[in-house]
């Protein structure tokens, strides 16, 4: 059933007709997000400009029980912002103002639709630093980052989005506007509701503003690329670096397939004749950075690194990081459909997990490119397939089941940073267990009794 | 030969499937950044094309209009890690829109018939129109008409268009350039020079400068008096068959086997000229020659960089230049470092980087005529950045960009010299 006529009239009344899209040609481009092989047509797309717009829209949808799927730039990788059939897509990209940068308290207050890169740039211009840097940061919105609790390349040292949210404004399904958190470093008054909304994937409320914690910008940084003839040696290098009590801000790896695709796109001079590549970065006080960089290089060489290249300037370092961020998309160069996962294990289990993934790919006769965050145990095995090949897609599913089982067995998780959405929905109960599932269901029912926010996502 | 019934359905499906909708193209797309609406983004447009290929969507007027709202600047191709060939998709999508007839209207049909099928299909006609316009301008009639106030009777849009009428050059390329130009000193290469269509009328001096520079660098330059439009206007506007016809004629006029290089100095033309093989892939007679052709076509900056530019002894009188990148030179041909190296080779000239140098200026072929509002927004954005550099000279390697920026500077009363990099180089050689 398409969106009811009175709903469309109401949405147009609330936001103005130019902020409502209803034609087929307008809806098809909103029928997917960044996740492969998932598509569903919404009934309409609406662009609120203010929190009050969002509140009015939610009040209406709650009364009429019309499902709402919140969306930013649609770069998610678990189908979190994939529409429900005929739903209202609530697209926040036009709520795009940075409201305040507080240099005394080192915080930034932003509307949900601001692009992550703009936050990073605004902080940088003030000599400050917003560390979370998800792969899609050039276009992803901060609201989406908070709703999905996004990670990035600096997780090992700096943590993830959750660690930088000090407060947020959310509109509840009944239209009530809730503010939680503040600029205080310490605050233990009541439940930490902000933590409930972080990573809630658009199910509990619509996040409209976020208050972010900033850090002083590190005075120095050194970026290095080390290449290895075996993945094992790269993994051992990472273990040895941590064992040497160095916590670099970045320890990323790419396998051979990924290296070739990335170099084909980015042309940053990655060596093509190696099995594994480590992108390593250390930042902080200049003396500490110099010392750590020297020791990291030494450790890489001791593990048989074929080459260790140090970025000569900021531009080269940025180009290398950008190249790494393109890895997932670049893999699409070799196959029509790229299915990316983010099984994560405790760091100590990483080498074993990489071996396991390779063995599973062989067992199911699948092509795979693997890259990810070696420093924090977050892997991105990416199957290179074709969604039109049903038989192969079935093998992909089977392979993933084994990978997730192994991740759980090793004390890891089914998703490190992409979220559950629809992609991991079926395996969440097994991972989370009955008690957690019951609490999550009750929480959701308490906040959204009519089930209008992102129904069918995460769990039923 | 490709049927004109459905370009998108006949296209190899892997081309549409290549887009894995990650969204990394969005921040590079001028129309998305301006509107924040997915339909106006590369990812959104590809989704619509795919929906047509999958028969989930009919070719509609809205679809057709969307394909013409796209600038075709190809910035998305530079941004796309997955390597989607948006240029190919976009040309087929426009051809699909034209073939389906969804955009037909008496006014549009007339304009297209005159411009694409009549004027730009035949250089004699174009030159004749150019001569008439030149006469009109030289006799002072244009000034007279402008002063008379009669233009006030025209609708606003036509008045704006009239104000942006380019000044036609006193001489066309064939009147400035001999058929054979001997190299200065030892002959190192034999090259052909494409003088273009609009370029020939409005910037024939750039063509002359290009030939001079080539000769100075040891090239014997062959410049036939009678030349053709390269067909990019036709391909970009959904006229696939005309584009193929012009490509065949071009190959006949400049047999690629006879030259070390075939030189173009227009970024937009070069981007199209290098893909004749794609255009003629199904042509039993021309497909193989088109491959050789594609390899021989060189943008002037690219060619000079490749053969090693003779540095000019004396440079500019001094000054600050900034470089605006033609979309089809930067994104279409990936030529970004060469023009900058050329400009740096000119003594006394200081090159200052232009912020967003590879962001479209709004010219985009005939986009500024069809979508004046978006085109003007982009022009203002560009002029703002140009002002921020403090440069007095703006160099750019495409006639569309030159015209757009000349008009923009005129409207805003900015004391800027807008010039092709090759002209700056030619002037430096003349001083030496």
Interface residues (C-beta under 8 A of the other chain):
Chain A: X21 X23 X24 X25 X26 X28 X29 X30 X31 X32 X33 X34 X36 X47 X73 X74 X75 X93 X94 X96 X115 X117 X136 X138 X139 X140 X261 X262 X264 X265 X266 X326 X327 X328 X329 X330 X332 X333 X336 X337 X338 X386
Chain B: X14 X17 X18 X20 X21 X22 X23 X24 X26 X27 X36 X37 X38 X39 X41 X43 X44 X45 X47 X48 X51 X56 X57 X60 X62 X63 X66 X80 X81 X82 X83
